[in-house]
């Protein structure tokens, strides 16, 4: 059985081409995501004071979704020109209080 079925070989070639195309597309998406992340970091570096950047990094470790939301808001404010200057640590604290999801107060009533 040294001769393989030509249909099987064609099927293998098509599948290999599909996998290569998917791999290239995934690489392009990851490269684009890295570039976007680099741009985001560059903008945040200019917008935030060192103390505020440090606080944001700590928040990102504990609450990545809150930090991401705050980053997006800061970038939007900067791009629209509504951010007066570099955000210091006190301003960052106030922004974090506004961005954090409200906790529900649970009361148990025994009858």
VEXMAR-752894 format. One line per 8 residues: for each residue x, y, z of N, C-alpha, C, O, CB. Coordinates in Angstrom, 2 decimals, m for minus. Each point is the difference from the previous one (the first is absolute). Glycine has a CB too. Example, Ala and Ser with C-alpha at 12.3 -4.5 7.8 and 13.67 -1.06 7.14 Angstrom:
BEGIN
13.19,m5.69,7.80,m0.89,1.19,0.00,0.90,1.20,0.00,1.04,m0.02,0.66,m2.93,m1.15,0.59; 1.54,2.22,m1.97,0.82,1.19,0.06,m0.77,1.09,0.73,0.51,1.11,0.17,0.67,m1.74,m2.32
% end
This chain:
BEGIN
0.83,m1.19,0.00,m0.83,1.19,0.00,0.87,1.25,0.00,m0.14,0.87,0.86,m1.67,m2.12,0.35; 2.69,1.33,m2.17,0.86,1.17,m0.09,m0.74,1.17,m0.64,0.34,1.16,0.27,1.66,m2.65,m0.41; m2.98,1.22,m0.68,m0.77,1.06,m0.63,m1.15,0.41,0.92,m0.81,m0.83,0.42,1.42,m0.02,m2.73; m0.65,2.17,2.61,m1.09,0.50,0.84,m1.12,0.49,m0.91,0.21,0.34,m1.16,1.39,0.31,3.02; m2.76,m0.61,m1.31,m1.17,0.47,m0.71,0.16,1.48,m0.32,0.26,0.78,0.91,m1.71,m2.52,0.23; 1.31,2.16,m2.39,0.15,1.42,m0.35,m1.04,0.90,0.68,0.28,1.16,0.29,0.66,m1.89,m2.48; m2.12,0.19,2.43,m1.03,0.79,0.69,0.40,0.27,1.44,m0.21,1.09,0.53,m1.55,m2.07,m2.01; 2.35,m0.02,2.11,0.45,0.15,1.38,1.12,1.04,0.08,0.04,0.82,0.92,m0.68,m3.20,m0.44
1.55,2.33,m1.43,1.10,0.97,m0.02,m0.54,1.42,m0.24,0.48,0.95,0.62,1.10,m2.74,m1.47; m2.54,1.93,m0.02,m0.60,1.32,m0.27,m0.70,0.52,1.25,0.07,1.18,0.31,m0.35,m1.77,m2.75; m0.41,m0.31,3.13,m0.67,0.38,1.24,1.00,0.47,1.05,m0.24,0.98,0.70,m1.58,m2.62,m1.21; 2.92,0.92,0.62,1.06,0.40,0.94,0.57,1.37,m0.34,0.22,0.83,0.88,0.34,m3.24,m0.52; m0.34,2.64,m1.64,0.55,1.29,m0.44,m0.96,1.15,0.31,0.41,1.07,0.45,0.85,m2.26,m2.27; m2.56,0.95,1.57,m1.00,1.04,0.30,m0.05,0.29,1.49,m0.03,1.16,0.42,m1.31,m1.87,m2.40; 1.34,m0.34,2.78,m0.05,0.18,1.46,1.24,0.73,0.50,m0.09,0.86,0.87,m1.29,m2.96,m0.67; 2.54,1.76,m0.75,1.23,0.68,0.38,m0.06,1.48,m0.37,0.42,0.85,0.78,0.86,m3.00,m1.09
m1.80,2.45,m0.86,m0.14,1.40,m0.43,m0.96,0.75,0.92,0.24,1.17,0.33,0.23,m1.84,m2.72; m1.56,0.01,2.80,m0.96,0.64,0.91,0.66,0.31,1.34,m0.19,1.08,0.56,m1.71,m2.29,m1.70; 2.65,0.25,1.66,0.68,0.20,1.28,1.03,1.12,m0.08,0.13,0.79,0.93,m0.49,m3.21,m0.38; 1.09,2.48,m1.66,0.97,1.07,m0.18,m0.68,1.36,m0.05,0.47,0.96,0.61,1.02,m2.54,m1.84; m2.58,1.68,0.51,m0.73,1.26,m0.10,m0.53,0.43,1.36,0.07,1.18,0.35,m0.69,m1.72,m2.71; 0.08,m0.41,3.13,m0.51,0.32,1.32,1.14,0.45,0.92,m0.17,0.91,0.81,m1.70,m2.57,m1.12; 3.01,1.02,0.18,1.15,0.36,0.82,0.50,1.40,m0.34,0.35,0.77,0.90,0.28,m3.19,m0.75; m0.58,2.76,m1.43,0.43,1.33,m0.42,m0.98,1.07,0.48,0.41,1.08,0.42,0.71,m2.10,m2.42
m2.41,0.72,1.93,m1.01,0.95,0.44,0.11,0.22,1.50,m0.12,1.14,0.47,m1.40,m1.86,m2.34; 1.74,m0.33,2.63,0.14,0.12,1.45,1.25,0.81,0.34,m0.03,0.80,0.94,m1.14,m3.01,m0.63; 2.24,2.02,m1.05,1.23,0.77,0.22,m0.24,1.48,m0.29,0.50,0.87,0.72,0.88,m2.90,m1.30; m2.14,2.31,m0.46,m0.30,1.40,m0.34,m0.85,0.64,1.09,0.23,1.15,0.37,m0.11,m1.71,m2.82; m1.10,m0.17,2.97,m0.84,0.53,1.08,0.83,0.26,1.26,m0.17,1.04,0.64,m1.81,m2.27,m1.58; 2.86,0.31,1.28,0.81,0.19,1.20,0.96,1.17,m0.17,0.25,0.74,0.95,m0.44,m3.19,m0.44; 0.74,2.62,m1.71,0.89,1.14,m0.25,m0.77,1.31,0.12,0.50,0.97,0.57,0.92,m2.40,m2.10; m2.63,1.45,0.99,m0.83,1.20,0.08,m0.36,0.30,1.45,0.00,1.17,0.41,m0.92,m1.64,m2.70
0.63,m0.56,3.07,m0.33,0.20,1.42,1.21,0.52,0.76,m0.14,0.85,0.88,m1.57,m2.69,m1.02; 2.90,1.34,m0.18,1.21,0.49,0.66,0.26,1.46,m0.33,0.38,0.78,0.88,0.57,m3.09,m0.96; m1.16,2.69,m1.18,0.19,1.40,m0.41,m0.99,0.91,0.71,0.36,1.09,0.45,0.49,m1.87,m2.68; m2.09,0.34,2.33,m1.03,0.78,0.68,0.34,0.17,1.48,m0.18,1.07,0.58,m1.54,m1.90,m2.22; 2.21,m0.25,2.25,0.39,0.03,1.40,1.18,0.95,0.21,0.04,0.73,1.00,m0.87,m3.08,m0.71; 1.78,2.34,m1.21,1.15,0.91,0.10,m0.45,1.46,m0.10,0.50,0.86,0.72,0.98,m2.65,m1.72; m2.41,2.06,0.09,m0.52,1.37,m0.14,m0.73,0.41,1.27,0.12,1.14,0.45,m0.33,m1.45,m2.94; m0.55,m0.61,3.06,m0.75,0.27,1.22,0.96,0.34,1.15,m0.22,0.96,0.73,m1.62,m2.52,m1.50
2.90,0.76,0.90,0.99,0.26,1.06,0.69,1.35,m0.20,0.26,0.71,0.97,0.09,m3.18,m0.74; m0.06,2.81,m1.49,0.66,1.28,m0.28,m0.89,1.18,0.40,0.48,0.96,0.60,0.78,m2.05,m2.48; m2.54,1.01,1.56,m0.92,1.07,0.36,m0.13,0.09,1.52,0.03,1.10,0.57,m1.30,m1.41,m2.73; 1.13,m0.83,2.82,m0.13,0.00,1.46,1.27,0.53,0.67,m0.07,0.64,1.05,m1.52,m2.58,m1.21; 2.73,1.67,m0.44,1.26,0.50,0.56,0.03,1.53,m0.02,0.55,0.62,0.91,0.62,m2.71,m1.68; m1.74,2.70,m0.25,m0.02,1.46,m0.07,m1.10,0.61,0.85,0.13,1.13,0.47,0.82,m1.29,m2.75; m2.03,m0.58,2.49,m1.16,0.52,0.71,0.13,m0.13,1.52,m0.48,0.86,0.74,m0.90,m1.43,m2.72; 2.02,m0.51,2.44,0.03,m0.29,1.43,1.33,0.37,0.64,1.06,m0.13,m0.62,m2.68,m1.70,0.22
1.55,2.28,1.64,1.22,0.21,0.78,0.55,m1.36,0.40,m0.72,m1.00,m0.08,m0.11,3.26,0.94; 2.09,m2.34,m0.44,0.56,m1.30,0.40,m0.79,m0.67,1.13,m0.17,m1.22,m0.01,2.40,2.06,m0.68; m2.72,m0.05,1.64,m0.77,m0.57,1.10,m1.34,m0.55,m0.50,m0.45,m1.06,0.44,1.55,2.66,1.16; m1.72,m0.88,m2.51,m1.28,m0.45,m0.54,0.19,m1.26,m0.85,m0.84,m0.90,0.03,0.00,3.27,m0.03; 1.94,m2.44,m0.76,0.30,m1.21,m0.78,0.20,m1.20,0.92,m0.45,m1.11,m0.30,1.50,2.52,m1.49; m0.37,m1.17,2.91,0.22,m1.08,0.96,m1.31,m0.49,0.59,m0.23,m1.20,0.15,2.49,2.16,0.37; m3.13,m0.01,m0.17,m1.31,m0.38,0.55,m0.81,m0.77,m1.03,m0.65,m0.99,0.34,0.69,3.02,1.16; m0.02,m1.59,m2.74,m0.73,m0.69,m1.05,0.54,m1.42,m0.19,m0.77,m0.93,m0.24,0.31,3.14,m0.90
1.76,m2.38,1.23,0.60,m1.33,m0.14,m0.46,m0.92,1.13,m0.27,m1.18,m0.23,2.27,2.19,m0.92; m2.09,m0.48,2.37,m0.47,m0.82,1.13,m1.47,m0.36,m0.18,m0.40,m1.13,0.29,2.08,2.23,1.22; m2.47,m0.16,m1.97,m1.42,m0.27,m0.23,m0.15,m1.04,m1.10,m0.87,m0.87,0.07,0.25,3.21,0.65; 1.48,m2.26,m1.74,m0.07,m0.94,m1.11,0.27,m1.43,0.47,m0.57,m0.95,m0.53,1.30,2.77,m1.03; 0.13,m1.97,2.55,0.26,m1.34,0.53,m1.22,m0.58,0.71,m0.31,m1.18,m0.14,2.72,1.80,0.39; m3.10,0.22,0.51,m1.14,m0.47,0.78,m1.30,m0.01,m0.80,m0.78,m0.94,0.09,1.91,1.81,1.95; m1.36,0.17,m2.82,m1.25,0.16,m0.74,0.30,0.39,m1.45,m0.10,1.17,m0.35,m1.12,m0.49,2.47; 1.58,m1.64,m2.97,0.38,0.33,m1.38,m1.11,0.69,m0.79,0.28,0.86,m0.82,1.25,m2.79,0.89
m2.78,1.56,0.17,m1.10,0.60,m0.76,m0.21,1.46,0.39,m0.29,0.84,m0.86,m0.79,m3.08,0.69; 1.23,2.56,1.44,m0.14,1.39,0.47,1.14,0.84,m0.57,m0.21,1.11,m0.47,m0.94,m1.88,2.60; 2.37,0.23,m2.08,1.15,0.73,m0.51,m0.11,0.24,m1.50,0.33,1.08,m0.48,1.07,m2.08,2.29; m1.87,0.00,m2.53,m0.17,0.16,m1.44,m1.03,1.07,m0.32,0.19,0.80,m0.92,0.44,m3.20,0.60; m1.72,2.41,1.06,m1.03,1.01,m0.20,0.55,1.40,0.27,m0.25,0.94,m0.75,m1.51,m2.62,1.40; 2.52,1.80,0.43,0.59,1.30,0.34,1.01,0.44,m1.04,0.04,1.17,m0.37,m0.39,m1.67,2.80; 1.17,m0.43,m2.91,0.97,0.34,m1.06,m0.71,0.53,m1.23,0.40,1.01,m0.57,1.16,m2.77,1.43; m2.63,1.06,m1.27,m0.74,0.43,m1.19,m0.61,1.39,0.19,0.00,0.82,m0.91,m0.49,m3.22,0.38
m0.03,2.65,1.73,m0.58,1.32,0.27,1.08,1.09,m0.02,m0.22,1.08,m0.55,m1.57,m2.17,1.93; 2.94,0.81,m0.80,1.09,0.99,0.02,0.48,0.30,m1.42,0.26,1.15,m0.34,0.43,m1.96,2.62; m0.57,m0.22,m3.09,0.45,0.20,m1.38,m1.04,0.81,m0.78,0.35,0.90,m0.76,0.94,m3.07,0.85; m2.56,1.86,0.11,m1.06,0.75,m0.69,0.01,1.46,0.43,m0.13,0.89,m0.84,m1.25,m2.97,0.69; 1.54,2.34,1.45,0.06,1.38,0.49,1.21,0.73,m0.58,m0.10,1.17,m0.36,m1.06,m1.87,2.48; 2.28,0.01,m2.19,1.21,0.62,m0.55,m0.18,0.33,m1.48,0.39,1.08,m0.45,1.01,m2.34,2.13; m1.97,0.33,m2.44,m0.17,0.22,m1.43,m1.01,1.10,m0.29,0.13,0.71,m1.00,0.44,m3.09,0.62; m1.56,2.53,1.25,m0.99,1.05,m0.23,0.46,1.35,0.55,m0.65,1.02,m0.23,m1.13,m2.75,0.31
2.90,1.74,0.63,0.54,1.26,0.52,m0.65,0.44,1.29,0.18,1.15,0.41,0.31,m0.52,m2.72; m1.23,m1.49,2.96,m0.69,0.39,1.23,0.81,m0.33,1.25,m0.47,0.20,1.12,m1.69,m0.55,m2.29; 3.37,m0.15,0.99,0.88,m0.30,1.12,0.93,1.19,0.17,0.85,0.24,m0.85,m0.98,m2.76,0.47; m0.01,3.28,1.48,0.74,1.25,0.13,1.52,m0.16,0.07,0.72,0.84,m0.53,m2.71,0.03,1.67; 2.46,m1.89,m0.52,1.44,m0.21,0.12,0.27,m1.40,0.47,m0.88,m0.85,m0.04,1.24,3.27,0.52; 0.86,m2.65,m0.03,0.29,m1.35,0.50,m0.86,m0.35,1.21,m0.23,0.83,0.89,2.58,m0.59,m1.74; m2.83,m1.46,0.88,m0.84,m0.46,1.09,0.91,m0.42,1.15,0.87,m0.86,m0.16,m2.71,0.10,m1.44; 1.64,1.38,2.77,0.80,m0.37,1.16,m0.70,m1.09,0.79,m1.07,m0.48,m0.37,2.04,2.80,0.47
m0.34,m2.72,1.01,m0.52,m1.12,0.79,m1.36,0.32,0.62,m0.87,m0.88,0.05,3.23,0.20,0.43; m2.56,1.89,m0.02,m1.29,0.37,0.62,m1.13,m0.06,m1.03,m1.09,m0.50,0.29,2.30,1.97,1.36; m0.95,m0.96,m2.83,m1.01,m0.06,m1.06,m0.29,m1.45,m0.38,m1.14,m0.36,m0.26,1.88,2.61,m0.60; 0.31,m3.07,0.83,m0.18,m1.41,m0.31,m0.88,m0.68,1.04,m0.84,m0.83,m0.34,3.09,0.80,m0.79; m2.06,0.37,2.39,m0.84,m0.58,1.06,m1.47,0.35,m0.22,m0.87,m0.85,0.12,2.80,1.00,1.49; m2.19,1.13,m1.94,m1.39,0.42,m0.23,m0.60,m0.70,m1.22,m1.16,m0.40,0.02,1.69,2.62,1.00; 0.27,m2.38,m2.06,m0.49,m0.69,m1.19,m0.30,m1.47,0.30,m0.98,m0.55,m0.51,2.30,2.13,m0.92; m0.49,m2.19,2.23,m0.22,m1.41,0.36,m1.29,m0.18,0.79,m0.72,m0.98,m0.18,3.19,0.62,0.20
m2.76,1.31,0.85,m1.25,m0.08,0.77,m1.19,0.09,m0.93,m1.00,m0.69,0.20,2.13,1.72,1.80; m1.03,m0.19,m3.03,m1.11,0.16,m0.95,m0.15,m1.22,m0.90,m1.12,m0.35,m0.37,1.48,2.81,0.42; 0.74,m3.10,m0.40,m0.04,m1.10,m0.95,m0.38,m1.33,0.64,m0.60,m0.86,m0.64,2.32,2.05,m0.68; m1.37,m1.35,2.60,m0.27,m1.28,0.66,m1.48,m0.31,m0.01,m0.84,0.88,0.22,2.85,m0.55,1.23; m2.34,m1.60,m1.70,m1.41,m0.37,0.04,m0.56,0.14,1.41,0.67,m0.26,0.99,m0.30,m1.34,m2.90; m1.60,2.02,1.96,m0.65,0.20,1.30,m0.28,m1.35,0.64,m0.48,m0.93,m0.65,m0.56,3.08,m0.14; 1.36,m2.25,2.06,m0.26,m1.24,0.72,m1.40,0.06,0.57,m0.46,1.03,0.50,2.91,m1.33,0.05; m3.11,m0.82,m0.62,m1.36,m0.06,0.55,0.11,m0.25,1.49,0.82,m0.79,0.46,m1.78,m0.07,m2.64
0.12,1.55,2.92,m0.04,m0.18,1.44,m1.03,m1.09,0.31,m1.19,0.18,m0.24,1.86,2.25,0.67; m0.20,m3.53,0.08,m0.87,m1.15,0.26,m0.37,m0.01,1.47,0.87,0.01,0.88,0.18,m1.33,m2.75; m2.33,1.28,2.12,m0.49,m0.07,1.38,m0.83,m1.26,0.15,m0.83,m0.33,m0.85,0.82,2.86,1.09; 0.25,m3.23,0.86,m0.74,m1.21,0.29,m0.97,0.31,1.13,0.40,0.43,1.08,1.53,m1.92,m1.83; m3.19,1.28,0.49,m1.02,0.27,1.00,m0.56,m1.34,0.47,m0.54,m0.77,m0.79,m0.03,3.03,m0.25; 0.71,m2.51,2.33,m0.53,m1.26,0.56,m1.36,0.26,0.62,m0.22,1.01,0.68,2.56,m1.86,m0.23; m3.22,m0.06,m0.69,m1.35,0.17,0.54,m0.28,m1.08,1.00,m1.08,m0.04,0.57,0.30,1.09,m2.68
% end
